[in-house]
């Protein structure tokens, strides 16, 4: 599962780096592409975390607790959607 997801991420990154957008909505399209690349990277990280959780359940890995930047995490997750809901009041 990780390999296909990494392939998608690499493809998106290549598109974003090598394909300058030339339409009149280029700025919006570039932002959307950037959000998609970021979301893909986040999905890979989540998959990595799930695989680590699987190791924890099988007792192959020990768990250490520590503080986490929850506010920063939520801000990064919700930021792409702010523009979608800003027009709805």
Secondary structure, 3 states (H helix, E strand, C coil): CHHHHHHHHHHHHHHHHHCCCCCCCHHHHHHHHHHHHHHHHHHHHHHHHHHHHHHHHCCCCCCCCCCCCHHHHHHHHHHHHHHHHCCCC
